Amino acid sequence: QVQLVESGGGLVQPGGSLRLSCAASGFTFSSYAMSWYRQAPGKERALVASITSAGAKYIYPDSVKGRFTISRDNAKNTVYLQMNSLTPEDTAVYYCESRGVWGQGTQVTVSS
């Protein structure tokens, strides 16, 4: 079955970086768009970034443009979210999504 497994979250100081990974299985990864969402405490889940099967990239919130980058490695069936210059406002559970299927999420906490 389709499965998405996120990893790479953790506690990081403001200004730090993290790279999230999402390993996919159960479908032809290279044929589908992949997305990252995040859900901060008390807020709705929000789209952060998407990458199409052709590699076109979209970063959605103005607050992360220039700091976050999405990429994919079709040979590894993995999509990445590189997050730089992190701020406490980036604290959230980050989810990978494709074809309506969600991963379990990975917690990112930005705090000194």
C-alpha positions as CSV (number, residue, x, y, z in Angstrom):
1,Q,0.0,0.0,0.0
2,V,1.0,3.6,-0.3
3,Q,3.2,4.7,2.6
4,L,5.0,7.9,3.4
5,V,7.5,8.1,6.3
6,E,8.9,11.4,7.4
7,S,12.1,11.8,9.3
8,G,14.6,14.5,10.2
9,G,12.7,16.6,12.7
10,G,14.0,17.7,16.0
11,L,14.9,20.6,18.3
12,V,17.0,23.3,16.7
13,Q,18.0,26.8,17.9
14,P,16.7,29.9,16.1
15,G,18.8,30.5,13.0
16,G,19.6,26.8,12.6
17,S,18.8,24.4,9.8
18,L,17.1,21.1,9.3
19,R,16.5,18.8,6.4
20,L,13.3,16.7,6.5
21,S,13.0,13.6,4.4
22,C,9.9,11.7,3.3
23,A,10.5,8.1,2.0
24,A,7.7,6.9,-0.2
25,S,6.7,3.3,-1.1
26,G,3.8,1.5,-2.7
27,F,3.5,3.6,-5.8
28,T,5.5,4.9,-8.8
29,F,7.1,7.8,-6.9
30,S,8.5,9.6,-10.0
31,S,5.0,10.0,-11.5
32,Y,3.4,12.0,-8.7
33,A,3.7,15.4,-7.1
34,M,4.8,15.5,-3.5
35,S,3.9,18.1,-0.9
36,W,5.0,19.2,2.5
37,Y,2.4,20.7,5.0
38,R,2.8,21.9,8.5
39,Q,0.5,22.2,11.5
40,A,1.5,24.5,14.3
41,P,-0.2,24.2,17.7
42,G,-3.7,25.5,17.6
43,K,-3.6,26.2,13.9
44,E,-4.9,24.4,10.8
45,R,-2.6,22.3,8.6
46,A,-1.1,24.5,5.9
47,L,0.7,23.8,2.6
48,V,4.3,24.7,2.7
49,A,5.8,23.4,-0.5
50,S,5.1,21.2,-3.5
51,I,7.2,19.6,-6.3
52,T,5.6,18.2,-9.4
53,S,6.7,14.9,-11.1
54,A,8.6,17.0,-13.6
55,G,10.5,18.8,-10.8
56,A,8.7,22.2,-10.8
57,K,8.9,23.6,-7.3
58,Y,6.4,25.8,-5.4
59,I,6.9,27.4,-2.0
60,Y,3.7,28.8,-0.7
61,P,3.9,30.9,2.5
62,D,5.7,34.2,2.1
63,S,7.2,33.6,5.5
64,V,9.3,30.7,4.3
65,K,10.2,31.8,0.8
66,G,14.0,32.2,0.5
67,R,14.5,29.9,3.5
68,F,12.9,26.6,2.6
69,T,13.6,24.5,-0.5
70,I,11.9,21.3,-1.7
71,S,13.6,18.7,-3.8
72,R,13.2,15.1,-4.8
73,D,15.4,12.1,-5.5
74,N,13.4,9.7,-7.7
75,A,16.1,7.1,-7.4
76,K,15.6,7.0,-3.7
77,N,11.8,7.6,-3.7
78,T,12.4,10.4,-1.3
79,V,11.3,14.1,-1.1
80,Y,13.2,16.6,1.0
81,L,12.5,19.9,2.7
82,Q,15.6,21.9,3.4
83,M,14.8,24.5,6.1
84,N,17.3,27.3,6.8
85,S,17.2,30.3,9.1
86,L,14.6,28.7,11.3
87,T,12.5,30.8,13.6
88,P,10.2,29.8,16.5
89,E,7.3,30.5,14.2
90,D,8.4,27.5,12.1
91,T,7.7,25.2,15.1
92,A,5.1,22.6,13.9
93,V,4.5,19.1,12.9
94,Y,5.6,18.7,9.3
95,Y,3.7,16.2,7.1
96,C,4.4,14.7,3.7
97,E,1.5,14.2,1.3
98,S,0.9,12.6,-2.0
99,R,-2.2,11.3,-3.7
100,G,-4.3,12.1,-0.6
101,V,-2.0,9.9,1.5
102,W,-0.3,11.4,4.6
103,G,2.7,10.5,6.5
104,Q,2.7,10.4,10.3
105,G,4.5,13.7,10.6
106,T,7.7,14.8,12.2
107,Q,8.0,17.4,14.9
108,V,10.1,20.5,14.4
109,T,10.7,22.7,17.4
110,V,12.7,25.9,17.1
111,S,13.7,27.2,20.5
112,S,16.7,28.5,22.4
